[in-house]
Amino acid sequence: LASGCPELRALDLCGCVLITDESVVALAN
């Protein structure tokens, strides 16, 4: 379900799904 954002998964499962992989990369950087 939230395989695209394992880190954000801890914060919000629903929100994590809405966030795109690109956004996750930007936050990681």
N, CA and C of each residue as an Amber inpcrd file, in Angstrom:
protein
    87
   0.8330000  -1.2060000   0.0000000   0.0000000   0.0000000   0.0000000
   0.8670000   1.2560000   0.0000000   1.7620000   1.3520000   0.9720000
   2.6040000   2.5520000   1.0780000   4.0560000   2.2130000   0.7770000
   4.2480000   1.3600000  -0.2120000   5.6070000   0.9220000  -0.5530000
   6.4250000   2.0680000  -1.1430000   5.7500000   3.1050000  -1.6450000
   6.4450000   4.2280000  -2.2640000   7.0430000   5.1870000  -1.2520000
   6.5960000   5.0900000   0.0030000   7.1110000   6.0140000   1.0220000
   7.1410000   5.3420000   2.3810000   8.1200000   4.4690000   2.6160000
   8.2530000   3.7270000   3.8700000   8.4610000   4.6300000   5.0760000
   9.1930000   5.7460000   4.8840000   9.4750000   6.6510000   6.0020000
   8.2190000   7.3950000   6.4400000   7.4660000   7.9030000   5.4610000
   6.2520000   8.6570000   5.7770000   5.1500000   7.7410000   6.2820000
   5.3020000   6.4510000   6.0220000   4.2930000   5.4840000   6.4540000
   4.0730000   5.5940000   7.9540000   5.1440000   5.8360000   8.6990000
   5.0430000   5.9300000  10.1470000   4.2330000   7.1590000  10.5560000
   4.2680000   8.1910000   9.7170000   3.5540000   9.4220000  10.0470000
   2.0670000   9.3040000   9.7390000   1.7480000   8.9010000   8.5100000
   0.3390000   8.8180000   8.1180000   0.1680000   7.8930000   6.9210000
  -0.4590000   6.7460000   7.1270000  -0.6490000   5.7730000   6.0450000
  -1.4670000   6.3680000   4.9030000  -2.5250000   7.0600000   5.2380000
  -3.3940000   7.6430000   4.2040000  -2.6610000   8.7390000   3.4480000
  -1.9920000   9.6290000   4.1790000  -1.2680000  10.7250000   3.5460000
  -0.1220000  10.2090000   2.7010000   0.4800000   9.1310000   3.1610000
   1.6140000   8.5600000   2.4460000   1.2080000   8.1340000   1.0500000
   0.0210000   7.5740000   0.9400000  -0.4760000   7.0890000  -0.3460000
  -0.6720000   8.2450000  -1.3240000  -1.0470000   9.4090000  -0.7930000
  -1.3130000  10.5590000  -1.6470000  -0.0260000  11.2090000  -2.1320000
   1.0540000  11.0290000  -1.3660000   2.3330000  11.6410000  -1.7320000
   3.0030000  10.8360000  -2.8440000   3.5270000  11.5250000  -3.8300000
   4.1710000  10.8520000  -4.9550000   5.6130000  10.5050000  -4.6150000
   6.2060000   9.5960000  -5.3710000   7.5900000   9.1920000  -5.1350000
   8.5190000  10.3940000  -5.2500000   8.2280000  11.3050000  -6.1690000
   9.0690000  12.4840000  -6.3650000   9.0800000  13.3410000  -5.1080000
   7.9340000  13.4870000  -4.4720000   7.8390000  14.2860000  -3.2560000
   8.6590000  13.6470000  -2.1490000   8.6270000  12.3250000  -2.0840000
   9.3750000  11.5970000  -1.0580000  10.8630000  11.8380000  -1.2360000
  11.3130000  11.8080000  -2.4880000  12.7290000  12.0290000  -2.7770000
  13.1360000  13.4430000  -2.3790000  12.2710000  14.4020000  -2.6520000
  12.5560000  15.7970000  -2.3190000  12.6810000  15.9580000  -0.8040000
  11.8060000  15.2930000  -0.0540000  11.8500000  15.3740000   1.4030000
  13.0960000  14.6840000   1.9400000  13.4940000  13.6020000   1.2990000
  14.6750000  12.8500000   1.7330000  15.9290000  13.6980000   1.5530000
  15.9280000  14.5110000   0.5050000  17.0860000  15.3650000   0.2340000
  17.0300000  16.5970000   1.1200000
